[in-house]
């Protein structure tokens, strides 16, 4: 298995107790195999423009779903903008000027945006910064706990236990006196895209175990508790995405075995990434998706509101353009690992998929393809027009360089409190 620990920081645009059993490999069969073979059924007649929603004032509260874009202006400065997919309102947040693409995350169920050590509300007001005495400096790639008591991030140093050029340790910083710092990892196996606060108590992260095999752990920085959530017996590559179901019963994680494939590339099944699903009662499974390189960094796994189904967004290995699984891949999984439906780049208009965002549920997506934006719903595509489309592109001074998908279940700005 060829493994590299290089962290890819850019999001591809336009082009989620105790030791568990060794995961069972889920191989799609029956209807799922047919779904993989034929992918989603796209209704050509559905790829038609429709009338735009009525105009809404940009000062009106966002009702959601809301997608956050990192945009670059004509001066190559970056900032955030919010697009309300229900009303067509686009809200620029000039106070976020200078943010680093790919470092922003939702906070408070979509009511805030945390980036570079600052918490913004949905109008761009800074509502929180850490006490200067915490000495967190430029807090890129940090994750703020829901109660704002801790920051978690990954620090690099010498050689890691599992191989590679550098250790990557997960450090947590207490944001109140006496501002202690603790390393949660012992063997240098952390990854910046695999940090997730499950709640105000538990942080999920990765590390190598005593045998040098990467696992997922959770720890309570305040109480000192630590638990291993996976029980891999064979080496795995990067774990670069974590997603906890809303009810806390299931953990999904993405594995990428080859981050920088050699060129020219010859396909090998051993290179394929996969998705792991762990039930907190001890059961675990691996879901293999043909020719998948891995899920999107940090954001490629989204549970539905019931925690019963999982959306997977990722990219293929660098197979040829004529391969029907080349490029972007989107899959819908049941919690038991069954592949319900798949949508490949070859299925999209112009044979291209850029950014992807779920909307109110994981069965409805907005995605970009070439210069257009489309809505995907149950296998049907619809090209968006007018105010339905996010106003992006250099012709309007907003070139998208990062996307933060909408939060499933966001209740609207009117109900937000930070």
QUIZIGI-V226324 format. One record per residue. N is the residue number from 1. RES is the residue in one letter. SS is DSSP state (@ for helix, = for strand, . for the rest). PHI is phi in whole degrees, 0 to 359 (999 if undefined). D_LAST is the distance of its C-alpha to the last C-alpha in Angstrom with 1 decimal. Layout:
n:N res:RES ss:SS phi:PHI d_last:D_LAST
n:N res:RES ss:SS phi:PHI d_last:D_LAST
//
This chain:
n:1 res:X ss:. phi:999 d_last:45.3
n:2 res:X ss:. phi:268 d_last:44.2
n:3 res:X ss:. phi:237 d_last:40.9
n:4 res:X ss:. phi:228 d_last:39.1
n:5 res:X ss:. phi:258 d_last:35.9
n:6 res:X ss:. phi:294 d_last:35.1
n:7 res:X ss:. phi:268 d_last:31.4
n:8 res:X ss:. phi:270 d_last:31.1
n:9 res:X ss:. phi:269 d_last:28.1
n:10 res:X ss:. phi:271 d_last:28.5
n:11 res:X ss:. phi:277 d_last:27.3
n:12 res:X ss:. phi:292 d_last:30.4
n:13 res:X ss:. phi:231 d_last:30.3
n:14 res:X ss:. phi:48 d_last:32.9
n:15 res:X ss:. phi:251 d_last:36.1
n:16 res:X ss:. phi:999 d_last:22.0
n:17 res:X ss:. phi:999 d_last:30.1
n:18 res:X ss:. phi:91 d_last:32.7
n:19 res:X ss:. phi:298 d_last:35.4
n:20 res:X ss:. phi:255 d_last:36.0
n:21 res:X ss:. phi:289 d_last:39.3
n:22 res:X ss:. phi:303 d_last:40.3
n:23 res:X ss:. phi:301 d_last:38.8
n:24 res:X ss:= phi:277 d_last:41.2
n:25 res:X ss:= phi:278 d_last:41.7
n:26 res:X ss:= phi:263 d_last:40.9
n:27 res:X ss:. phi:255 d_last:43.4
n:28 res:X ss:. phi:303 d_last:42.9
n:29 res:X ss:. phi:226 d_last:46.0
n:30 res:X ss:. phi:57 d_last:47.3
n:31 res:X ss:@ phi:297 d_last:45.0
n:32 res:X ss:@ phi:294 d_last:42.5
n:33 res:X ss:@ phi:297 d_last:45.2
n:34 res:X ss:@ phi:298 d_last:46.1
n:35 res:X ss:@ phi:296 d_last:42.6
n:36 res:X ss:@ phi:291 d_last:42.5
n:37 res:X ss:@ phi:288 d_last:46.0
n:38 res:X ss:@ phi:258 d_last:45.4
n:39 res:X ss:. phi:62 d_last:41.6
n:40 res:X ss:. phi:285 d_last:39.8
n:41 res:X ss:. phi:272 d_last:42.0
n:42 res:X ss:. phi:260 d_last:41.1
n:43 res:X ss:= phi:275 d_last:42.6
n:44 res:X ss:@ phi:305 d_last:44.0
n:45 res:X ss:@ phi:296 d_last:44.1
n:46 res:X ss:@ phi:278 d_last:40.4
n:47 res:X ss:. phi:277 d_last:39.8
n:48 res:X ss:. phi:225 d_last:40.0
n:49 res:X ss:. phi:288 d_last:37.9
n:50 res:X ss:. phi:229 d_last:36.7
n:51 res:X ss:. phi:294 d_last:35.6
n:52 res:X ss:. phi:283 d_last:32.2
n:53 res:X ss:. phi:293 d_last:29.6
n:54 res:X ss:. phi:298 d_last:29.8
n:55 res:X ss:. phi:297 d_last:28.3
n:56 res:X ss:. phi:231 d_last:24.8
n:57 res:X ss:. phi:299 d_last:23.5
n:58 res:X ss:. phi:294 d_last:21.2
n:59 res:X ss:. phi:274 d_last:19.1
n:60 res:X ss:. phi:292 d_last:18.6
n:61 res:X ss:. phi:301 d_last:15.3
n:62 res:X ss:. phi:288 d_last:15.4
n:63 res:X ss:. phi:260 d_last:16.7
n:64 res:X ss:. phi:83 d_last:17.2
n:65 res:X ss:. phi:295 d_last:18.4
n:66 res:X ss:= phi:242 d_last:17.0
n:67 res:X ss:= phi:255 d_last:18.7
n:68 res:X ss:= phi:258 d_last:17.7
n:69 res:X ss:= phi:245 d_last:20.9
n:70 res:X ss:= phi:269 d_last:21.8
n:71 res:X ss:= phi:239 d_last:24.6
n:72 res:X ss:= phi:246 d_last:27.4
n:73 res:X ss:. phi:269 d_last:29.1
n:74 res:X ss:. phi:293 d_last:32.8
n:75 res:X ss:. phi:264 d_last:32.4
n:76 res:X ss:. phi:67 d_last:30.9
n:77 res:X ss:. phi:271 d_last:27.6
n:78 res:X ss:= phi:249 d_last:24.5
n:79 res:X ss:= phi:203 d_last:21.1
n:80 res:X ss:= phi:258 d_last:18.6
n:81 res:X ss:= phi:220 d_last:19.0
n:82 res:X ss:= phi:245 d_last:17.5
n:83 res:X ss:= phi:242 d_last:20.0
n:84 res:X ss:= phi:272 d_last:19.5
n:85 res:X ss:. phi:289 d_last:22.4
n:86 res:X ss:. phi:278 d_last:22.7
n:87 res:X ss:. phi:250 d_last:23.2
n:88 res:X ss:. phi:81 d_last:24.4
n:89 res:X ss:. phi:284 d_last:22.0
n:90 res:X ss:= phi:247 d_last:21.5
n:91 res:X ss:= phi:241 d_last:18.9
n:92 res:X ss:= phi:286 d_last:19.8
n:93 res:X ss:= phi:240 d_last:17.3
n:94 res:X ss:@ phi:298 d_last:19.8
n:95 res:X ss:@ phi:293 d_last:17.5
n:96 res:X ss:@ phi:266 d_last:17.5
n:97 res:X ss:. phi:307 d_last:21.3
n:98 res:X ss:. phi:96 d_last:23.0
n:99 res:X ss:. phi:292 d_last:20.8
n:100 res:X ss:. phi:272 d_last:22.9
n:101 res:X ss:. phi:303 d_last:23.5
n:102 res:X ss:. phi:86 d_last:22.5
n:103 res:X ss:. phi:255 d_last:19.9
n:104 res:X ss:. phi:277 d_last:16.7
n:105 res:X ss:= phi:218 d_last:14.7
n:106 res:X ss:= phi:288 d_last:12.0
n:107 res:X ss:= phi:223 d_last:8.9
n:108 res:X ss:. phi:64 d_last:7.1
n:109 res:X ss:. phi:67 d_last:10.2
n:110 res:X ss:. phi:100 d_last:10.4
n:111 res:X ss:. phi:273 d_last:7.1
n:112 res:X ss:= phi:213 d_last:7.2
n:113 res:X ss:= phi:233 d_last:10.4
n:114 res:X ss:= phi:255 d_last:11.6
n:115 res:X ss:= phi:204 d_last:15.0
n:116 res:X ss:. phi:51 d_last:17.6
n:117 res:X ss:. phi:82 d_last:15.5
n:118 res:X ss:= phi:232 d_last:12.8
n:119 res:X ss:= phi:250 d_last:9.2
n:120 res:X ss:= phi:251 d_last:9.1
n:121 res:X ss:= phi:276 d_last:7.4
n:122 res:X ss:. phi:281 d_last:10.1
n:123 res:X ss:. phi:251 d_last:12.2
n:124 res:X ss:. phi:87 d_last:12.6
n:125 res:X ss:. phi:281 d_last:11.1
n:126 res:X ss:= phi:284 d_last:10.7
n:127 res:X ss:= phi:252 d_last:7.6
n:128 res:X ss:= phi:197 d_last:9.1
n:129 res:X ss:= phi:221 d_last:12.7
n:130 res:X ss:. phi:290 d_last:14.9
n:131 res:X ss:. phi:302 d_last:17.4
n:132 res:X ss:@ phi:302 d_last:20.6
n:133 res:X ss:@ phi:293 d_last:22.5
n:134 res:X ss:@ phi:287 d_last:21.1
n:135 res:X ss:. phi:52 d_last:23.2
n:136 res:X ss:. phi:270 d_last:21.4
n:137 res:X ss:. phi:59 d_last:22.9
n:138 res:X ss:. phi:288 d_last:22.4
n:139 res:X ss:. phi:267 d_last:19.9
n:140 res:X ss:. phi:295 d_last:21.0
n:141 res:X ss:. phi:63 d_last:20.9
n:142 res:X ss:. phi:270 d_last:18.6
n:143 res:X ss:= phi:238 d_last:16.2
n:144 res:X ss:= phi:269 d_last:13.2
n:145 res:X ss:. phi:292 d_last:13.0
n:146 res:X ss:. phi:303 d_last:10.2
n:147 res:X ss:. phi:266 d_last:10.3
n:148 res:X ss:. phi:61 d_last:10.6
n:149 res:X ss:. phi:266 d_last:14.1
n:150 res:X ss:= phi:220 d_last:16.2
n:151 res:X ss:= phi:246 d_last:17.1
n:152 res:X ss:= phi:240 d_last:19.7
n:153 res:X ss:= phi:203 d_last:22.2
n:154 res:X ss:= phi:250 d_last:25.9
n:155 res:X ss:= phi:245 d_last:28.6
n:156 res:X ss:= phi:257 d_last:32.1
n:157 res:X ss:= phi:212 d_last:35.3
n:158 res:X ss:. phi:300 d_last:38.9
n:159 res:X ss:. phi:277 d_last:40.3
n:160 res:X ss:. phi:272 d_last:38.4
n:161 res:X ss:. phi:295 d_last:40.2
n:162 res:X ss:. phi:270 d_last:40.1
n:163 res:X ss:. phi:97 d_last:41.6
n:164 res:X ss:. phi:102 d_last:40.4
n:165 res:X ss:. phi:278 d_last:40.3
n:166 res:X ss:. phi:214 d_last:37.3
n:167 res:X ss:= phi:284 d_last:35.3
n:168 res:X ss:= phi:233 d_last:31.6
n:169 res:X ss:= phi:256 d_last:30.0
n:170 res:X ss:= phi:270 d_last:26.4
n:171 res:X ss:= phi:246 d_last:25.1
n:172 res:X ss:= phi:243 d_last:22.1
n:173 res:X ss:= phi:239 d_last:21.1
n:174 res:X ss:= phi:287 d_last:19.7
n:175 res:X ss:. phi:264 d_last:17.2
n:176 res:X ss:. phi:223 d_last:18.6
n:177 res:X ss:. phi:306 d_last:22.2
n:178 res:X ss:. phi:267 d_last:24.7
n:179 res:X ss:. phi:58 d_last:22.8
n:180 res:X ss:. phi:290 d_last:25.0
n:181 res:X ss:= phi:233 d_last:25.5
n:182 res:X ss:= phi:228 d_last:26.8
n:183 res:X ss:= phi:268 d_last:28.5
n:184 res:X ss:. phi:270 d_last:28.0
n:185 res:X ss:. phi:268 d_last:30.7
n:186 res:X ss:. phi:245 d_last:34.4
n:187 res:X ss:. phi:229 d_last:36.1
n:188 res:X ss:. phi:75 d_last:34.1
n:189 res:X ss:= phi:253 d_last:33.0
n:190 res:X ss:. phi:281 d_last:29.3
n:191 res:X ss:. phi:212 d_last:28.0
n:192 res:X ss:. phi:301 d_last:24.9
n:193 res:X ss:. phi:272 d_last:24.3
n:194 res:X ss:. phi:240 d_last:24.6
n:195 res:X ss:. phi:235 d_last:21.7
n:196 res:X ss:= phi:213 d_last:19.3
n:197 res:X ss:= phi:280 d_last:17.0
n:198 res:X ss:. phi:289 d_last:18.0
n:199 res:X ss:. phi:195 d_last:15.6
n:200 res:X ss:. phi:289 d_last:14.7
n:201 res:X ss:. phi:258 d_last:18.5
n:202 res:X ss:= phi:254 d_last:20.4
n:203 res:X ss:= phi:251 d_last:20.6
n:204 res:X ss:= phi:265 d_last:23.0
n:205 res:X ss:= phi:198 d_last:25.3
n:206 res:X ss:= phi:242 d_last:29.0
n:207 res:X ss:= phi:197 d_last:32.0
n:208 res:X ss:= phi:281 d_last:35.8
n:209 res:X ss:. phi:276 d_last:37.5
n:210 res:X ss:. phi:297 d_last:40.8
n:211 res:X ss:. phi:269 d_last:42.8
n:212 res:X ss:. phi:81 d_last:40.8
n:213 res:X ss:. phi:257 d_last:39.2
n:214 res:X ss:= phi:288 d_last:35.6
n:215 res:X ss:= phi:227 d_last:33.5
n:216 res:X ss:= phi:257 d_last:29.9
n:217 res:X ss:= phi:235 d_last:28.6
n:218 res:X ss:= phi:225 d_last:25.7
n:219 res:X ss:= phi:217 d_last:25.1
n:220 res:X ss:= phi:253 d_last:23.2
n:221 res:X ss:. phi:301 d_last:22.9
n:222 res:X ss:. phi:286 d_last:22.7
n:223 res:X ss:. phi:266 d_last:25.5
n:224 res:X ss:. phi:83 d_last:27.6
n:225 res:X ss:. phi:287 d_last:28.2
n:226 res:X ss:= phi:215 d_last:29.1
n:227 res:X ss:= phi:226 d_last:30.3
n:228 res:X ss:= phi:267 d_last:32.0
n:229 res:X ss:. phi:260 d_last:31.0
n:230 res:X ss:. phi:244 d_last:33.7
n:231 res:X ss:. phi:221 d_last:37.4
n:232 res:X ss:. phi:294 d_last:38.8
n:233 res:X ss:. phi:252 d_last:42.5
n:234 res:X ss:. phi:241 d_last:43.1
n:235 res:X ss:. phi:301 d_last:41.4
n:236 res:X ss:. phi:235 d_last:38.5
n:237 res:X ss:. phi:281 d_last:37.1
n:238 res:X ss:= phi:298 d_last:33.6
n:239 res:X ss:= phi:255 d_last:30.8
n:240 res:X ss:= phi:239 d_last:28.3
n:241 res:X ss:= phi:199 d_last:25.8
n:242 res:X ss:= phi:229 d_last:24.2
n:243 res:X ss:= phi:215 d_last:22.6
n:244 res:X ss:= phi:260 d_last:22.0
n:245 res:X ss:. phi:296 d_last:22.5
n:246 res:X ss:. phi:305 d_last:19.8
n:247 res:X ss:. phi:272 d_last:22.0
n:248 res:X ss:. phi:74 d_last:22.5
n:249 res:X ss:. phi:273 d_last:26.2
n:250 res:X ss:= phi:224 d_last:27.0
n:251 res:X ss:= phi:244 d_last:26.4
n:252 res:X ss:= phi:249 d_last:27.6
n:253 res:X ss:= phi:214 d_last:28.5
n:254 res:X ss:= phi:252 d_last:30.4
n:255 res:X ss:= phi:244 d_last:33.5
n:256 res:X ss:= phi:240 d_last:35.2
n:257 res:X ss:. phi:269 d_last:38.7
n:258 res:X ss:. phi:225 d_last:39.7
n:259 res:X ss:. phi:266 d_last:37.4
n:260 res:X ss:. phi:227 d_last:40.1
n:261 res:X ss:. phi:299 d_last:43.1
n:262 res:X ss:. phi:293 d_last:46.4
n:263 res:X ss:. phi:240 d_last:48.0
n:264 res:X ss:. phi:291 d_last:50.0
n:265 res:X ss:. phi:259 d_last:48.3
n:266 res:X ss:. phi:245 d_last:50.2
n:267 res:X ss:. phi:299 d_last:48.2
n:268 res:X ss:. phi:222 d_last:48.1
n:269 res:X ss:@ phi:301 d_last:46.4
n:270 res:X ss:@ phi:295 d_last:45.6
n:271 res:X ss:@ phi:280 d_last:43.2
n:272 res:X ss:. phi:297 d_last:41.0
n:273 res:X ss:. phi:279 d_last:37.4
n:274 res:X ss:= phi:203 d_last:36.1
n:275 res:X ss:= phi:244 d_last:33.2
n:276 res:X ss:= phi:258 d_last:32.9
n:277 res:X ss:= phi:232 d_last:31.6
n:278 res:X ss:= phi:243 d_last:31.4
n:279 res:X ss:= phi:275 d_last:31.2
n:280 res:X ss:. phi:293 d_last:29.9
n:281 res:X ss:. phi:273 d_last:33.1
n:282 res:X ss:. phi:121 d_last:35.1
n:283 res:X ss:. phi:282 d_last:36.2
n:284 res:X ss:= phi:212 d_last:35.7
n:285 res:X ss:= phi:208 d_last:37.0
n:286 res:X ss:= phi:250 d_last:37.3
n:287 res:X ss:= phi:247 d_last:37.2
n:288 res:X ss:= phi:266 d_last:39.5
n:289 res:X ss:. phi:241 d_last:39.1
n:290 res:X ss:. phi:310 d_last:42.2
n:291 res:X ss:. phi:65 d_last:42.0
n:292 res:X ss:= phi:287 d_last:38.3
n:293 res:X ss:= phi:281 d_last:37.5
n:294 res:X ss:= phi:171 d_last:34.0
n:295 res:X ss:= phi:278 d_last:30.6
n:296 res:X ss:. phi:300 d_last:28.3
n:297 res:X ss:. phi:305 d_last:26.7
n:298 res:X ss:. phi:73 d_last:23.5
n:299 res:X ss:. phi:229 d_last:22.8
n:300 res:X ss:. phi:272 d_last:26.0
n:301 res:X ss:= phi:231 d_last:25.3
n:302 res:X ss:= phi:224 d_last:23.3
n:303 res:X ss:= phi:278 d_last:23.7
n:304 res:X ss:. phi:285 d_last:23.9
n:305 res:X ss:. phi:298 d_last:21.8
n:306 res:X ss:. phi:273 d_last:24.6
n:307 res:X ss:. phi:70 d_last:25.0
n:308 res:X ss:. phi:253 d_last:28.7
n:309 res:X ss:= phi:220 d_last:29.0
n:310 res:X ss:= phi:228 d_last:28.0
n:311 res:X ss:= phi:265 d_last:27.9
n:312 res:X ss:= phi:240 d_last:29.5
n:313 res:X ss:= phi:237 d_last:29.5
n:314 res:X ss:= phi:203 d_last:31.8
n:315 res:X ss:= phi:226 d_last:35.0
n:316 res:X ss:= phi:279 d_last:38.6
n:317 res:X ss:. phi:298 d_last:40.9
n:318 res:X ss:. phi:284 d_last:42.9
n:319 res:X ss:. phi:284 d_last:45.5
n:320 res:X ss:. phi:297 d_last:47.5
n:321 res:X ss:. phi:299 d_last:46.3
n:322 res:X ss:. phi:276 d_last:48.8
n:323 res:X ss:. phi:281 d_last:47.1
n:324 res:X ss:. phi:297 d_last:45.2
n:325 res:X ss:. phi:257 d_last:42.4
n:326 res:X ss:. phi:291 d_last:42.0
n:327 res:X ss:. phi:85 d_last:38.7
n:328 res:X ss:= phi:290 d_last:35.4
n:329 res:X ss:= phi:227 d_last:35.2
n:330 res:X ss:= phi:230 d_last:32.9
n:331 res:X ss:= phi:226 d_last:33.5
n:332 res:X ss:= phi:246 d_last:32.4
n:333 res:X ss:= phi:243 d_last:33.1
n:334 res:X ss:= phi:281 d_last:33.3
n:335 res:X ss:. phi:298 d_last:32.0
n:336 res:X ss:. phi:277 d_last:35.6
n:337 res:X ss:. phi:96 d_last:35.9
n:338 res:X ss:. phi:294 d_last:37.9
n:339 res:X ss:= phi:276 d_last:37.5
n:340 res:X ss:= phi:276 d_last:37.1
n:341 res:X ss:= phi:196 d_last:37.2
n:342 res:X ss:= phi:222 d_last:37.1
n:343 res:X ss:= phi:223 d_last:36.7
n:344 res:X ss:= phi:252 d_last:38.3
n:345 res:X ss:@ phi:303 d_last:38.4
n:346 res:X ss:@ phi:298 d_last:42.0
n:347 res:X ss:@ phi:280 d_last:40.8
n:348 res:X ss:. phi:276 d_last:38.7
n:349 res:X ss:@ phi:303 d_last:40.1
n:350 res:X ss:@ phi:66 d_last:41.8
n:351 res:X ss:@ phi:61 d_last:41.4
n:352 res:X ss:. phi:212 d_last:38.2
n:353 res:X ss:. phi:231 d_last:34.5
n:354 res:X ss:. phi:256 d_last:31.9
n:355 res:X ss:. phi:286 d_last:28.1
n:356 res:X ss:= phi:226 d_last:27.1
n:357 res:X ss:= phi:220 d_last:24.0
n:358 res:X ss:= phi:293 d_last:23.7
n:359 res:X ss:. phi:250 d_last:22.5
n:360 res:X ss:. phi:292 d_last:21.7
n:361 res:X ss:. phi:212 d_last:23.9
n:362 res:X ss:. phi:281 d_last:25.8
n:363 res:X ss:. phi:272 d_last:29.0
n:364 res:X ss:= phi:241 d_last:27.9
n:365 res:X ss:= phi:236 d_last:27.5
n:366 res:X ss:= phi:250 d_last:27.3
n:367 res:X ss:= phi:211 d_last:29.4
n:368 res:X ss:= phi:261 d_last:31.3
n:369 res:X ss:= phi:212 d_last:35.1
n:370 res:X ss:. phi:55 d_last:37.0
n:371 res:X ss:. phi:264 d_last:36.0
n:372 res:X ss:= phi:247 d_last:34.7
n:373 res:X ss:= phi:238 d_last:31.7
n:374 res:X ss:= phi:231 d_last:32.4
n:375 res:X ss:= phi:252 d_last:31.0
n:376 res:X ss:= phi:247 d_last:32.3
n:377 res:X ss:= phi:212 d_last:32.5
n:378 res:X ss:. phi:52 d_last:34.9
n:379 res:X ss:. phi:90 d_last:37.2
n:380 res:X ss:= phi:256 d_last:37.4
n:381 res:X ss:= phi:248 d_last:36.4
n:382 res:X ss:= phi:220 d_last:35.7
n:383 res:X ss:= phi:286 d_last:35.5
n:384 res:X ss:. phi:268 d_last:32.9
n:385 res:X ss:. phi:228 d_last:33.9
n:386 res:X ss:@ phi:57 d_last:32.6
n:387 res:X ss:@ phi:290 d_last:29.0
n:388 res:X ss:@ phi:291 d_last:28.5
n:389 res:X ss:. phi:267 d_last:28.7
n:390 res:X ss:. phi:295 d_last:26.1
n:391 res:X ss:. phi:282 d_last:27.8
n:392 res:X ss:. phi:241 d_last:28.5
n:393 res:X ss:= phi:128 d_last:31.6
n:394 res:X ss:@ phi:294 d_last:33.3
n:395 res:X ss:@ phi:294 d_last:34.9
n:396 res:X ss:@ phi:248 d_last:31.6
n:397 res:X ss:. phi:75 d_last:30.6
n:398 res:X ss:= phi:222 d_last:28.0
n:399 res:X ss:= phi:270 d_last:29.4
n:400 res:X ss:= phi:289 d_last:27.0
n:401 res:X ss:= phi:237 d_last:27.0
n:402 res:X ss:= phi:191 d_last:24.2
n:403 res:X ss:= phi:222 d_last:22.3
n:404 res:X ss:= phi:243 d_last:19.1
n:405 res:X ss:. phi:302 d_last:20.0
n:406 res:X ss:. phi:298 d_last:18.0
n:407 res:X ss:. phi:278 d_last:16.1
n:408 res:X ss:. phi:294 d_last:18.5
n:409 res:X ss:. phi:90 d_last:17.2
n:410 res:X ss:. phi:301 d_last:14.2
n:411 res:X ss:. phi:268 d_last:14.0
n:412 res:X ss:. phi:104 d_last:13.3
n:413 res:X ss:@ phi:296 d_last:10.9
n:414 res:X ss:@ phi:299 d_last:11.8
n:415 res:X ss:@ phi:264 d_last:10.2
n:416 res:X ss:. phi:276 d_last:6.7
n:417 res:X ss:. phi:220 d_last:3.8
n:418 res:X ss:. phi:241 d_last:0.0
//
